[in-house]
Amino acid sequence: MSGERLIEEVGEQHAAALAAIHAAAFAAKDAWGEGAMGSLLATPGCFALIDRRGGCALARRIGDEAELLTLAVANSVRRQGIGQGLLRAAMARAAQAGATAMFLEVSTANRAAVALYTGAGFVEVGRRRGYYFDGTDAGTDALVLRAPLSGFCLPADRRAPRPPPVIPIKRDPA
Ligand SMILES: CC(C)(COP(=O)(O)OP(=O)(O)OC[C@H]1O[C@@H](n2cnc3c(N)ncnc32)[C@H](O)[C@@H]1OP(=O)(O)O)[C@@H](O)C(=O)NCCC(=O)NCCS
């Protein structure tokens, strides 16, 4: 696989592939089907990335904010850096589209994902108590995490203008 791009941006025509990866990463009740993937990708600002080894990320940019909608790595290929690579690629893609921060929501019980996100610079900015149903009355909290995208490149039209070139002044010899 050397020399080949592992992460690619994909469109609505890849909804089935995205759903297959999601099904390999999530329990059946939580996996998003082909129809859901296609509908999401048809919404303005939404984009999807696939790592051909078995991972995907979906995110949406609204104004100068981006939201990570899902991140999924197939069970069989975890702990190889695929999730981290997809997350960074999604952050870079959102920054290129003009977002200055990315938000996401994650269950406090999802230790793998919380470790991945905090390791990538996300910090807690909110908590929804009992947000996820877990069979108990209390439920499981959802964390709202945020990361600035300032470390990722901005699109050309949002970069600070370059200073004018310094032109050496020729002086006539006195
Ligand atoms: C969360 C998930 C995307 C991580 O994908 P991954 O490819 O295995 O993650 P990476 O190999 O890139 O790991 C990056 C870092 O995340 C953390 N991490 C990942 N899996 C972890 C685990 N099981 N336990 C603790 N930390 C973990 C570690 O800090 C890891 O760095 P390290 O390997 O140097 O210790 C994957 O477990 C997954 O798809 N889970 C099911 C779906 C899900 O919960 N998605 C996120 C919520 S929407």
The ligand as a Gaussian input file, in Angstrom:
#p B3LYP/6-31G(d) Opt

LIG

0 1
 C      -12.679000       5.451000      19.144000
 C      -12.087000       4.819000      17.882000
 C      -12.516000       5.646000      16.678000
 C      -10.546000       4.836000      18.000000
 O       -9.998000       4.379000      16.758000
 P       -8.522000       3.726000      16.671000
 O       -8.132000       3.705000      15.257000
 O       -8.505000       2.432000      17.397000
 O       -7.674000       4.786000      17.500000
 P       -6.111000       5.097000      17.326000
 O       -5.368000       3.826000      17.069000
 O       -5.944000       6.185000      16.357000
 O       -5.757000       5.589000      18.798000
 C       -5.342000       6.921000      19.058000
 C       -5.336000       7.131000      20.561000
 O       -6.681000       7.037000      21.086000
 C       -6.646000       6.418000      22.382000
 N       -7.303000       5.107000      22.323000
 C       -7.776000       4.474000      21.217000
 N       -8.351000       3.310000      21.581000
 C       -8.249000       3.226000      22.921000
 C       -8.675000       2.266000      23.884000
 N       -9.327000       1.146000      23.520000
 N       -8.446000       2.506000      25.192000
 C       -7.800000       3.618000      25.591000
 N       -7.356000       4.582000      24.721000
 C       -7.587000       4.376000      23.400000
 C       -5.179000       6.238000      22.733000
 O       -4.740000       7.435000      23.348000
 C       -4.568000       6.104000      21.339000
 O       -3.199000       6.418000      21.285000
 P       -2.126000       5.225000      21.554000
 O       -2.516000       4.083000      20.673000
 O       -0.831000       5.879000      21.177000
 O       -2.247000       4.893000      23.018000
 C      -12.526000       3.328000      17.747000
 O      -12.292000       2.665000      18.961000
 C      -13.976000       3.158000      17.351000
 O      -14.337000       3.192000      16.175000
 N      -14.844000       2.928000      18.353000
 C      -16.291000       2.672000      18.082000
 C      -16.979000       3.882000      17.513000
 C      -16.837000       5.084000      18.411000
 O      -16.967000       4.981000      19.616000
 N      -16.573000       6.257000      17.788000
 C      -16.370000       7.499000      18.512000
 C      -17.617000       8.104000      19.009000
 S      -18.599000       8.823000      17.720000

